Amino acid sequence: QVQFVEFGGGLVQSGGSLRLSCVASASISNFERYDMGWYRQAPGKDREYVGGITASGATNYFEAVKSRFTISRDNPDYTIYLQMNNLQPEDAAVYHCHFKNPYLRRTWGPGAQVTVST
């Protein structure tokens, strides 16, 4: 059973912006209690951590995206967001969200494809 589904990917020119959404399954209880993360995987590369948001709303980011990406959450809507500004070709990847705690992860969602043209 998919635990999270990502939306909002697309094709954008270098320097452009996208906002990704990640919706949690209704089967997840107490979503607001969980620390969450965004991850990305480019072709031929390992999945890497982009950034995360704690249950209390504190955020942290991979250094390469720190000044450009912003993570937020809307707990009543079971949703977290990834606002990406000034996108660069190296940001192109499939983006996923999931629990920060790897022991809570069962399956990965379909992901959101982000393509950045030069």
Buried (B, 14 or more C-beta within 10 A) or exposed (E): EEBBBBEBBEEBEEEBEBEBBBBBBEEBEEBEEBBBBBBBBBEEEEBEEBBBBEBEEEBEBBEEBEEBBBBEBEBEEBBBBBBBBEBBEEBBBBBBBBBBEEEEEEEBBEBBEBBBEE
